[in-house]
Amino acid sequence: MTPLFPLACLAFVNARTSLQTRTMCQCAALGSLPSLKTSDGSDMKAEELAGELKGKRVALYFAAGWCPMCTSFEPSLLKFREAAGSAGKDVEIIYVPSDRSEEDVIKRTTAMGMISVPIGKDADEMKKKHKIWAGSECMKLGMGRRSGVPALVVLDSKSGDEMAFLPAESKGAGALGSWPLDDDGCVW
């Protein structure tokens, strides 16, 4: 996993003291993420990522296109994202794929308008870090998961650490009610 920390910080350089503290926090949070892909599968540049996440509430979305629970949850997730944006609380969802191919990931991220963690090693590291993966991945990732897919992890804007866990596998769309939209700590 190659962190974006040094380049991402350049995107937030600002001379005003009040923004410098927020800038340092955002850089640390960005450094917690692996390199990411745009919805069409292109590598995302650090400056592009920093601009994409700035001012938004950010969450990792663990899912797979072959998973019926995921595909039935996604209309609610997309409506939630739209409603949050309409309320002035923009949300960015980063797809962490359990799909079987890069083509499947691109198809899904394009359809949902999401950026993604690259399939393979980077996605597997995020799954292990947050202990969320599909049941079919237990042979590869182990039995120590806290949840299967779908699930979301809302990220703290200061450190990039987990701020909230939304267990969509067990609660469906009801899990979205636990998203701390009003907490300034989740605004990047």
C-alpha positions in Angstrom: 0.0 0.0 0.0 1.6 3.3 -1.1 0.3 6.2 0.9 -0.4 9.5 -0.8 0.8 11.5 2.2 3.5 13.7 0.7 1.8 14.7 -2.6 -1.6 15.1 -1.0 -0.3 17.6 1.4 0.7 19.9 -1.4 -2.9 20.1 -2.5 -3.8 21.7 0.8 -1.0 24.2 1.3 -2.5 27.4 2.7 -0.8 30.2 4.6 -3.7 31.0 6.9 -3.1 29.6 10.4 -6.7 28.5 10.9 -6.4 26.2 7.9 -3.0 24.9 8.7 -4.2 22.7 11.5 -7.0 21.3 9.3 -4.5 20.9 6.5 -2.2 18.7 8.7 -5.1 16.6 9.8 -6.3 16.1 6.2 -2.8 15.1 5.2 -2.6 12.5 7.9 -6.1 11.2 7.0 -5.1 11.0 3.3 -2.0 9.2 4.2 -4.1 6.4 5.8 -5.5 5.5 2.3 -3.9 3.4 -0.3 -3.6 4.7 -3.9 -7.1 4.9 -5.4 -8.8 4.5 -8.7 -11.3 6.8 -10.4 -14.6 5.2 -11.4 -13.3 4.4 -14.8 -10.3 2.5 -13.4 -7.6 5.2 -13.9 -5.1 5.9 -11.2 -6.1 8.8 -9.2 -3.5 11.6 -8.6 -2.9 12.8 -5.1 -4.1 16.3 -5.9 -7.2 15.0 -7.6 -8.0 12.8 -4.5 -7.4 15.7 -2.1 -9.8 17.8 -4.1 -12.4 15.1 -4.4 -12.5 14.5 -0.6 -12.2 18.1 0.6 -15.2 19.1 2.6 -16.9 15.7 2.3 -17.8 13.0 4.8 -15.8 9.9 3.7 -16.6 6.2 4.1 -15.2 2.9 2.8 -17.9 0.7 1.2 -17.1 -3.0 1.4 -19.1 -4.9 -1.2 -19.3 -7.1 -4.3 -21.4 -7.1 -7.5 -22.1 -10.8 -7.2 -23.5 -10.3 -3.7 -27.4 -10.0 -3.7 -27.4 -8.3 -0.4 -25.0 -5.7 -1.7 -26.9 -5.0 -4.9 -30.2 -4.7 -3.0 -28.6 -2.3 -0.5 -27.0 0.0 -3.1 -30.2 1.9 -4.2 -30.7 3.0 -0.6 -27.0 3.9 -0.3 -27.1 6.0 -3.4 -30.3 7.7 -2.3 -28.7 8.4 1.1 -25.6 10.0 -0.7 -27.9 12.1 -2.8 -30.0 13.3 0.2 -27.0 14.1 2.3 -25.6 16.2 -0.6 -28.9 18.0 -1.0 -28.7 18.8 2.7 -25.3 20.3 2.3 -23.5 17.3 3.8 -21.6 15.9 0.9 -20.6 12.3 1.1 -17.8 10.4 -0.7 -17.9 6.7 -0.8 -14.8 4.7 -1.6 -15.5 1.2 -2.9 -13.5 -1.6 -1.4 -14.2 -4.5 -3.8 -14.7 -8.1 -3.2 -15.4 -8.5 -6.9 -13.7 -11.2 -9.0 -12.1 -9.0 -11.6 -11.0 -5.4 -12.3 -13.6 -5.3 -15.1 -16.3 -6.0 -12.5 -15.0 -3.3 -10.3 -15.0 -0.7 -13.1 -18.5 -1.7 -14.1 -19.8 -1.1 -10.6 -17.8 2.0 -9.8 -18.9 3.6 -13.1 -22.5 2.7 -12.4 -22.4 4.1 -8.8 -20.1 7.0 -9.4 -17.5 5.9 -6.8 -13.8 5.9 -6.5 -12.2 2.6 -5.4 -9.4 0.9 -3.7 -7.5 -1.3 -6.3 -8.7 -4.9 -6.4 -6.1 -7.3 -5.0 -3.5 -6.5 -2.4 -4.6 -3.0 -1.5 -8.3 -4.0 -1.1 -7.3 -7.1 0.9 -5.2 -4.9 3.3 -8.2 -2.6 3.9 -10.4 -5.6 4.5 -8.0 -7.1 7.0 -7.5 -3.7 8.7 -11.3 -3.2 9.2 -12.1 -7.0 9.5 -14.7 -6.9 6.8 -14.8 -9.3 3.9 -17.1 -11.6 2.0 -17.7 -15.1 3.2 -16.2 -16.5 0.0 -12.9 -14.7 1.0 -12.5 -16.5 4.3 -10.1 -19.1 2.9 -7.8 -16.3 1.7 -8.4 -13.7 4.6 -9.2 -15.9 7.5 -12.2 -16.4 9.9 -11.5 -13.3 12.1 -13.9 -10.9 10.5 -16.5 -8.8 12.3 -18.8 -8.5 9.3 -19.4 -9.6 5.8 -20.5 -7.5 2.9 -22.1 -5.0 2.5 -20.7 -2.8 5.3 -19.4 0.8 5.6 -16.7 2.3 7.7 -16.9 6.1 8.2 -13.4 7.6 8.4 -12.2 10.3 10.8 -10.9 13.4 9.0 -8.0 13.9 11.3 -6.4 10.4 11.3 -8.2 8.4 8.7 -9.1 6.0 11.4 -12.6 4.4 11.8 -15.1 6.8 13.2 -18.2 4.6 12.8 -19.1 1.1 11.6 -22.3 0.7 9.6 -23.3 -3.0 9.5 -25.4 -3.1 6.3 -25.1 -6.9 6.1 -27.1 -7.3 9.3 -29.2 -4.0 9.3 -29.6 -3.2 5.6 -30.5 0.4 4.8 -31.2 0.9 8.6 -27.5 1.0 9.1 -27.2 4.3 7.3 -29.0 6.0 10.2 -25.8 5.5 12.3 -23.7 7.6 9.9 -22.5 10.6 12.0 -23.3 13.2 9.4 -23.5 16.1 11.9 -20.1 15.3 13.4 -17.5 17.8 12.2 -14.8 15.1 12.8 -15.8 13.3 9.7 -15.6 16.3 7.3 -12.4 16.1 5.4 
